[in-house]
Amino acid sequence: MSNTEFDKQHIWHPYTSATAPLPCYEVTGAKGAELTLIAQSGKEATVVDGMSSWWCTIHGYNHPVLNAAVNDQLNKFSHVMFGGLTHEPAINLCKRLLDIVPQGLNRVFLADSGSVSIEVAIKMAIQYWACQGREEKSKLITPRGGYHGDTFAAMSVCDPVNGMHSLFKKTLIQHFFAPAPQIPFHQNWHPDEIAPMRDIFEQHHHEVAALILEPVVQGAGGMRLYHPEYVKQCRQLCDEYDVLLICDEIATGFGRTGELFACNHADISPDILCIGKALTGGYMTLAAAICTEEVALGVCEGEPGVFMHGPTFMGNPLACSVASASIDLLLNGIWEGEGWQKNVKRIESLLEDGLRPLSQHPKVADVRCLGAIGVVEMKQAVDVAQIQSEFVKKGAWIRPFGKLIYVMPPFVCSNEQIATLIEAIHYGVTKLP
């Protein structure tokens, strides 16, 4: 049995049917911004990775600096429990994080995936209020259209429709959902935009522990780019009504939107910040929930006096070592003679110039770009298997979902590689049925 056939019969891939799975392409190598995979023809093909392996490989693959960080730590020790023990890789990483996250955040809880960091943040918020003698504050508010992960607490604050709440309505906690923000990132702000969120705060703030949102970019829930003032207004509402603010920057952190963190667009700082994905440059799973001193101390007042969460692989030394190296590379590395901000701006300009003409196509509903993110929203859902096969033939790895054809390429992509992605999208939109 071939690898492909075994995979099809026995391995269950994400968001895929077990009875009629989408095609999977076997990867045989990866370097820089490119993957080498076995195409449907059976021959090897080299493709530009337009997905950064779901937002995380900002430096590309097989980077010598990140490889060295893993190898150096591997020769010392690969893992120890984080209960009662600590180590230099974790300490160094947390120092770096506190130097770059929004002001006021100074306690780092390391987790082992983005979804788990959301679980941690929600538990922190609820335990914080319980320890203040306000156990009634146990619900969350969130805008519709969001995505925060696939574990149960995280899923409960995802969009109720896209998040498949109907399948789990007897299990999921019922929270409060505001309408999704409507004003795009680059449009003029109107104060009426925040009115529905304010109404929910006025009616329910006494039972709400936290507001959770993805600042500026709603990712997997719809790839929506919305106005930074909405985030700023949410911060003000949380302050006014005594509610914590959780910012989910798992997808947007570490430069993806053109700012180091997306909440910097709104010039605000949350009470709890969740990060992951690009934290390790895509080398291995690691995440963190970073909170203020007030939240950290508040969580530990009264019974039980501790925060009851401890992932087995929390603070994994290999992951912490490569995460520190990734942050250093982001802040101090050079791509095509540019710092990361100019480089992301270069990619944004290329995507904007290349994709914007598609907005006039009759099959296209919208085109939007921000930082190293480019989105073409179709009027109808695309045939993922068909369009992805054509993308591979055009030298591009792009994985659409629903009506969305989108890219978030590695920051190391050359102009020519970005052009390859754009040309593939043009072909998919204009030539395929």
HUBELNOR-V65026 format. One record per pair of residues at least 4 apart in sequence whose C-alpha atoms are under 7 Angstrom apart, sorted by the first residue. I is the first residue (numbers start at 1). J is the second residue. Records with the same first field share a line. If there is no record, write none. Layout:
BEGIN
I = J ; J
END
This chain:
BEGIN
1 = 5 ; 6
2 = 6
3 = 7
4 = 8
5 = 9
6 = 10
7 = 11
12 = 18
16 = 21 ; 22
17 = 21
22 = 385
23 = 385
25 = 37 ; 38 ; 39
26 = 37 ; 38
27 = 35 ; 36 ; 37 ; 38
28 = 36 ; 37
29 = 35 ; 36
30 = 34 ; 35 ; 36 ; 61 ; 62
31 = 35 ; 60 ; 61 ; 62
32 = 60 ; 61 ; 62 ; 63
33 = 48 ; 49 ; 60 ; 61 ; 410 ; 412 ; 413
34 = 46 ; 47 ; 48 ; 49
35 = 46 ; 47 ; 48 ; 49
36 = 44 ; 45 ; 46 ; 47
37 = 44 ; 45 ; 46
38 = 42 ; 43 ; 44 ; 45
39 = 43 ; 44 ; 45
46 = 395
47 = 392 ; 395 ; 396 ; 397
48 = 395 ; 396 ; 397 ; 417
49 = 396 ; 397 ; 398 ; 409
50 = 396 ; 397 ; 398 ; 407 ; 408 ; 409 ; 421
51 = 55 ; 398 ; 407 ; 408 ; 409
52 = 56 ; 57 ; 58 ; 408 ; 409 ; 410
53 = 57
55 = 251 ; 277 ; 278 ; 408
56 = 277 ; 278 ; 281 ; 282
57 = 61 ; 278 ; 281 ; 282 ; 410
58 = 278 ; 281 ; 410 ; 411
59 = 281 ; 410 ; 411 ; 412
60 = 410 ; 412
62 = 67
63 = 67
64 = 68
65 = 69
66 = 70 ; 322 ; 325 ; 326
67 = 71
68 = 72
69 = 73 ; 321 ; 322 ; 325
70 = 74 ; 318 ; 321 ; 322
71 = 75
72 = 76
73 = 77 ; 78 ; 318 ; 321
74 = 78 ; 318
78 = 317 ; 318
79 = 316 ; 317
81 = 85 ; 312 ; 313
82 = 86 ; 314 ; 315
87 = 91
88 = 92
89 = 93 ; 317 ; 320 ; 321
90 = 94 ; 315 ; 317 ; 320
91 = 95
92 = 96
93 = 97 ; 320 ; 323 ; 324
94 = 98 ; 108
95 = 99
96 = 100
97 = 101
98 = 105 ; 106
101 = 105
102 = 269
103 = 269
104 = 292
105 = 290 ; 291 ; 292
106 = 290 ; 291 ; 292 ; 293
107 = 290 ; 291 ; 292 ; 293 ; 296
108 = 288 ; 289 ; 290 ; 291
109 = 288 ; 289 ; 290
110 = 287 ; 288 ; 289 ; 314 ; 315
111 = 116 ; 117 ; 286 ; 287 ; 288 ; 311 ; 314
112 = 116 ; 285 ; 286 ; 287 ; 311 ; 313 ; 314
113 = 117 ; 276 ; 285 ; 286 ; 287
114 = 118 ; 250 ; 275 ; 276 ; 277 ; 287
115 = 119 ; 148 ; 149 ; 150 ; 151 ; 154
116 = 120
117 = 121 ; 274 ; 287 ; 288 ; 289
118 = 122 ; 148 ; 154 ; 274
119 = 123 ; 153 ; 154
120 = 124 ; 289
121 = 125 ; 272 ; 289
122 = 126
123 = 127
124 = 128 ; 299
125 = 129 ; 209 ; 210 ; 244
126 = 130 ; 137 ; 138 ; 209
127 = 131 ; 299
128 = 132 ; 295 ; 298 ; 299
129 = 133 ; 134 ; 135 ; 137 ; 209
130 = 134 ; 135
131 = 298 ; 299 ; 301 ; 302
136 = 207
137 = 206 ; 207 ; 208 ; 209
138 = 207 ; 208 ; 209
139 = 175 ; 207 ; 208 ; 209
140 = 175 ; 176 ; 208 ; 209 ; 210 ; 211
141 = 175 ; 176 ; 177 ; 210 ; 211 ; 212
142 = 157 ; 176 ; 177 ; 178 ; 211 ; 212 ; 213
143 = 177 ; 178 ; 179 ; 180 ; 213
144 = 159 ; 177 ; 178 ; 179 ; 180
145 = 159 ; 180 ; 218 ; 221 ; 222
146 = 158 ; 159 ; 214 ; 218 ; 221
147 = 158 ; 159 ; 219 ; 220 ; 221
148 = 154 ; 155 ; 157 ; 158
149 = 154 ; 155
150 = 154 ; 155
151 = 155
152 = 156 ; 172
154 = 158
155 = 163
156 = 172 ; 173
158 = 163
159 = 163 ; 221
160 = 164 ; 165
161 = 165
162 = 221
165 = 169
168 = 172
178 = 196 ; 197
179 = 196
181 = 193 ; 226
182 = 226
183 = 187 ; 189 ; 226 ; 227
184 = 225 ; 226 ; 227
185 = 225 ; 226 ; 227 ; 228
186 = 227
194 = 198 ; 230
195 = 199
196 = 200
197 = 201
198 = 202
199 = 203
200 = 204
201 = 205
204 = 208
205 = 241
208 = 243
209 = 243 ; 244
210 = 243 ; 244 ; 245 ; 246
211 = 243 ; 244 ; 245 ; 246
212 = 245 ; 246 ; 247
213 = 246 ; 247 ; 248
214 = 218 ; 247 ; 248 ; 249
215 = 231 ; 247 ; 262 ; 263
216 = 225 ; 226 ; 227 ; 228 ; 262
217 = 223 ; 224 ; 225 ; 226
218 = 222 ; 223 ; 224 ; 225
219 = 223 ; 224
228 = 232 ; 265 ; 266
229 = 233 ; 266
230 = 234
231 = 235 ; 266
232 = 236 ; 266 ; 268
233 = 237
234 = 238
235 = 239 ; 245
236 = 240
237 = 241
238 = 242 ; 243 ; 244 ; 245
239 = 243
244 = 271
245 = 270 ; 271 ; 272
246 = 270 ; 271 ; 272 ; 273
247 = 270 ; 272 ; 273 ; 274
248 = 273 ; 274 ; 275
249 = 253 ; 273 ; 274 ; 275
250 = 274 ; 275 ; 276 ; 277
251 = 277
252 = 256 ; 257 ; 261 ; 262
253 = 260 ; 261 ; 262 ; 275
254 = 260 ; 261 ; 278
255 = 259 ; 260 ; 261
256 = 371 ; 372
257 = 262 ; 370 ; 371 ; 372
258 = 341 ; 344 ; 345 ; 371
259 = 264 ; 265
263 = 267 ; 268 ; 269
264 = 268
271 = 291 ; 292
272 = 289 ; 290 ; 291 ; 292
273 = 289 ; 290 ; 291
274 = 288 ; 289 ; 290
275 = 287 ; 288 ; 289
276 = 286 ; 287 ; 288
277 = 282
278 = 282
279 = 286 ; 287 ; 323
280 = 284 ; 286 ; 319 ; 322 ; 323 ; 326
281 = 323 ; 326
284 = 319
285 = 319
286 = 319
291 = 295 ; 296
292 = 296
293 = 297
294 = 298
295 = 299
296 = 300
297 = 301
299 = 307
300 = 305 ; 306 ; 307
301 = 305
310 = 314
315 = 320
316 = 320
317 = 321
318 = 322
319 = 323
320 = 324
321 = 325
322 = 326
323 = 327
324 = 328
325 = 329
326 = 330
327 = 331
328 = 332
329 = 333
330 = 340
333 = 339
334 = 338 ; 339
335 = 339 ; 343 ; 412
338 = 342 ; 343
339 = 343
340 = 344
341 = 345
342 = 346
343 = 347 ; 411
344 = 348 ; 371 ; 372 ; 411
345 = 349 ; 371
346 = 350
347 = 351 ; 372
348 = 352 ; 369 ; 370 ; 371 ; 372
349 = 353
350 = 354
351 = 355 ; 369 ; 374
352 = 356 ; 369
354 = 422
355 = 367 ; 422
356 = 367
358 = 364
359 = 364 ; 365 ; 366 ; 367
363 = 378 ; 379
364 = 377 ; 378 ; 379
365 = 377 ; 378 ; 379
366 = 376 ; 377
367 = 375 ; 376 ; 377
368 = 374 ; 375 ; 376
369 = 373 ; 374 ; 375
370 = 374
372 = 408 ; 409
373 = 407 ; 408
374 = 406 ; 407 ; 408
375 = 404 ; 405 ; 406 ; 407
376 = 404 ; 405 ; 406
377 = 403 ; 404 ; 405
378 = 403 ; 404
379 = 403
380 = 403
381 = 402 ; 403
382 = 402 ; 403
383 = 387
384 = 388 ; 400
385 = 389
386 = 390
387 = 391 ; 428
388 = 392 ; 398 ; 399
389 = 393
390 = 394
391 = 395 ; 396 ; 397 ; 398 ; 424
392 = 396 ; 397
394 = 424
395 = 420
396 = 420 ; 421 ; 424
398 = 407
400 = 404 ; 405 ; 406
401 = 405
409 = 413
413 = 417 ; 418
414 = 418
415 = 419
416 = 420
417 = 421
418 = 422
419 = 423
420 = 424
421 = 425
422 = 426
423 = 427
424 = 428
425 = 429
426 = 430
427 = 431
428 = 432
END
